[in-house]
C-alpha cells in the first residue's frame, strides 16, 4: 500500500469525525437557543472555540522546536475574514434554532456552488458548462427544499443559504494568504475578530441572560470546544490529502444531522428534504468531479 493510500486511511476518518462534530455543535446550538440569545451563543462559541486553534499553533511551534511568531502580515485580511464568519454564524445559528436541524444543514450544503460562482470575480476562474450545470442543478435542489410559494415556506429558510455564502467567502479569502502562513494562526485572528464583533452585538442588543447553573456553563464550553475541534480536524484532514478526494465525505453531515435531529428533537423531515437533497448533493459531487478532472489535466 503506497503512502497516498495510507494517508487517506487517516484523512477520511478525520474529516468524517470533523463533520460529525460540526453537527453535534449544531445540536448544542439548537438546544441552547431555546433559552439564550443568538448573540450570547456566538460569543461563547468563538471564545471557547479559540482554544483549540491556540493549542494547535502552540504545538506546531513545540514540534518544530522554534518560537512561532504570533504576527500575521495580512492581519487586516485575517480580521476581515472574521467578519465573514460572524455573518455566517448569525445566519446559520438563527436557522438552527428556528428550523429542523437536518433541513438547515442540508440547505447550507449549497456552499460548493457559491465557491464555484465566487471564484469568478475573486480569482478570475472560468466556469465551464459542467460546473454551471452543477450550479443550476444545486440551486434547483435548494428551491425544492425551501418550497417557495407553498404554505410551509418561511423566510428563515433563506438563512442557511446566506450562511453558505459567507462561509464560502471566508474559505476563498484564505487563499489570499501565503501558503507558508499557519492555518491555525489565520483562524486565531479570524476567531478573535468574530468574538469582538459578537461581544459588541451582544452589548448593543442587551440580550445577555445571566447563567446561574453549572450545567449551562458546561453546555457552552462543550459547544465551543466541539466546534473548535471540528475546525481543527477539518484543517488537518485537508492538509493530509487532496481536497477533491475528501470533499465528498463532507456530505456525511446530512445523515448525521438527520440522525441527531431525530434522536434529540424528534424531527423527521423526510418530505422537506426529498428529492431536493439529492439535487444538492449531486451538484456538489459534480463540482468536485470536474475539479479532479481539471487537476489531472494540469499534471
ZAMARGU-4260 file (C-alpha; in steps of 0.2 Angstrom, whole numbers, plus 5000, padded with zeros to 4 digits):
<rodrens>
0) 5000/5000/5000 | 5008/5017/4995 | 5009/5032/5005 | 4994/5041/4997 | 4983/5026/5002
5) 4990/5026/5020 | 4987/5045/5021 | 4969/5043/5015 | 4966/5029/5028 | 4969/5043/5041
10) 4962/5058/5032 | 4945/5050/5028 | 4940/5046/5046 | 4947/5063/5052 | 4936/5073/5040
15) 4921/5061/5044 | 4924/5064/5063 | 4925/5083/5059 | 4908/5083/5050 | 4900/5074/5064
20) 4907/5086/5077 | 4900/5101/5067 | 4883/5093/5068 | 4885/5089/5086 | 4889/5108/5088
25) 4873/5112/5079 | 4863/5101/5090 | 4871/5110/5105 | 4866/5127/5097 | 4849/5122/5094
30) 4847/5116/5112 | 4854/5132/5120 | 4845/5143/5108 | 4829/5139/5116 | 4834/5149/5132
35) 4848/5160/5126 | 4850/5173/5113 | 4860/5170/5097 | 4872/5184/5101 | 4876/5176/5118
40) 4878/5159/5109 | 4890/5166/5096 | 4901/5175/5110 | 4903/5158/5119 | 4906/5148/5103
45) 4920/5159/5097 | 4928/5161/5115 | 4929/5143/5119 | 4932/5139/5100 | 4948/5149/5101
50) 4957/5137/5112 | 4959/5123/5100 | 4967/5134/5087 | 4979/5142/5100 | 4983/5124/5106
55) 4987/5118/5088 | 4998/5133/5084 | 5007/5131/5101 | 5010/5113/5097 | 5016/5116/5080
60) 5029/5128/5087 | 5034/5115/5100 | 5036/5101/5087 | 5047/5112/5076 | 5057/5117/5091
65) 5056/5135/5087 | 5047/5151/5093 | 5032/5154/5082 | 5028/5172/5078 | 5010/5177/5083
70) 5011/5191/5070 | 5001/5190/5054 | 5007/5200/5039 | 4990/5202/5032 | 4981/5204/5048
75) 4968/5216/5041 | 4963/5201/5030 | 4963/5190/5045 | 4951/5201/5054 | 4941/5204/5039
80) 4938/5185/5037 | 4931/5186/5055 | 4918/5197/5049 | 4913/5184/5036 | 4912/5171/5049
85) 4901/5181/5061 | 4889/5184/5046 | 4889/5165/5043 | 4886/5161/5061 | 4872/5174/5063
90) 4863/5166/5048 | 4866/5148/5052 | 4864/5148/5071 | 4847/5158/5069 | 4842/5145/5056
95) 4847/5130/5068 | 4836/5137/5082 | 4821/5140/5071 | 4822/5126/5058 | 4824/5107/5059
100) 4842/5103/5061 | 4843/5092/5045 | 4834/5105/5034 | 4845/5119/5040 | 4861/5108/5037
105) 4856/5102/5020 | 4852/5120/5014 | 4869/5125/5020 | 4877/5112/5009 | 4875/5123/4994
110) 4892/5131/4999 | 4902/5122/4985 | 4890/5131/4972 | 4895/5148/4980 | 4913/5143/4979
115) 4911/5140/4961 | 4902/5156/4957 | 4913/5167/4969 | 4929/5161/4961 | 4925/5170/4945
120) 4926/5188/4952 | 4938/5184/4966 | 4951/5174/4956 | 4946/5176/4938 | 4942/5157/4936
125) 4932/5151/4921 | 4917/5141/4924 | 4913/5129/4911 | 4897/5121/4905 | 4898/5106/4918
130) 4901/5117/4933 | 4887/5130/4928 | 4876/5115/4925 | 4880/5109/4943 | 4876/5126/4950
135) 4859/5126/4942 | 4856/5108/4947 | 4861/5113/4965 | 4850/5128/4966 | 4836/5118/4959
140) 4838/5107/4974 | 4838/5121/4986 | 4822/5128/4979 | 4814/5111/4981 | 4819/5110/5000
145) 4814/5128/5003 | 4797/5126/4994 | 4794/5145/4990 | 4776/5149/4987 | 4770/5135/4997
150) 4762/5136/5014 | 4777/5128/5023 | 4789/5141/5016 | 4797/5153/5028 | 4810/5167/5026
155) 4820/5158/5039 | 4824/5145/5025 | 4835/5159/5017 | 4847/5160/5031 | 4856/5144/5029
160) 4860/5149/5011 | 4866/5166/5017 | 4877/5156/5029 | 4884/5146/5015 | 4888/5161/5005
165) 4898/5169/5020 | 4907/5153/5023 | 4912/5152/5005 | 4918/5169/5006 | 4929/5165/5021
170) 4935/5149/5013 | 4941/5158/4997 | 4948/5173/5006 | 4960/5161/5015 | 4969/5158/4998
175) 4975/5176/4998 | 4987/5171/5012 | 5004/5164/5008 | 5005/5145/5009 | 5018/5146/5022
180) 5007/5155/5034 | 5000/5144/5048 | 4981/5140/5045 | 4979/5140/5064 | 4986/5157/5065
185) 4974/5163/5052 | 4960/5155/5062 | 4966/5163/5078 | 4965/5181/5070 | 4948/5177/5062
190) 4940/5170/5078 | 4946/5184/5089 | 4939/5196/5076 | 4922/5187/5076 | 4922/5186/5095
195) 4925/5205/5097 | 4911/5209/5085 | 4900/5196/5094 | 4903/5205/5110 | 4898/5222/5103
200) 4882/5215/5095 | 4878/5207/5112 | 4881/5223/5121 | 4871/5233/5109 | 4856/5221/5109
205) 4856/5219/5128 | 4851/5201/5125 | 4863/5194/5139 | 4855/5182/5151 | 4864/5178/5167
210) 4869/5159/5168 | 4865/5153/5186 | 4868/5134/5183 | 4884/5124/5181 | 4875/5114/5168
215) 4873/5129/5156 | 4891/5133/5158 | 4896/5115/5153 | 4884/5116/5138 | 4893/5132/5132
220) 4910/5125/5135 | 4906/5109/5126 | 4898/5119/5111 | 4913/5130/5109 | 4926/5116/5111
225) 4917/5104/5100 | 4916/5117/5086 | 4934/5122/5088 | 4940/5104/5087 | 4929/5101/5072
230) 4938/5116/5063 | 4955/5109/5068 | 4951/5091/5062 | 4944/5098/5046 | 4960/5108/5043
235) 4971/5093/5047 | 4962/5082/5035 | 4963/5094/5021 | 4982/5096/5024 | 4984/5077/5023
240) 4976/5073/5007 | 4969/5082/4991 | 4953/5092/4994 | 4945/5083/4979 | 4947/5066/4987
245) 4940/5072/5004 | 4926/5084/4999 | 4913/5070/4995 | 4914/5064/5013 | 4908/5081/5020
250) 4891/5075/5014 | 4890/5063/5028 | 4885/5079/5038 | 4867/5077/5031 | 4863/5060/5038
255) 4872/5064/5054 | 4861/5080/5056 | 4846/5069/5052 | 4851/5056/5065 | 4854/5069/5078
260) 4838/5079/5074 | 4828/5063/5075 | 4836/5057/5091 | 4836/5073/5102 | 4822/5084/5094
265) 4810/5071/5087 | 4812/5078/5069 | 4808/5068/5054 | 4809/5080/5039 | 4808/5067/5025
270) 4795/5077/5015 | 4805/5093/5017 | 4822/5085/5011 | 4817/5074/4997 | 4820/5075/4982
275) 4829/5092/4984 | 4843/5085/4995 | 4848/5073/4980 | 4850/5088/4968 | 4861/5097/4981
280) 4872/5083/4984 | 4873/5078/4966 | 4878/5095/4961 | 4891/5096/4974 | 4899/5080/4969
285) 4898/5086/4950 | 4908/5101/4955 | 4921/5090/4964 | 4922/5078/4950 | 4926/5092/4937
290) 4939/5099/4950 | 4948/5082/4949 | 4947/5082/4930 | 4955/5099/4929 | 4968/5095/4942
295) 4973/5079/4932 | 4974/5088/4916 | 4986/5100/4923 | 4998/5086/4929
</rodrens>
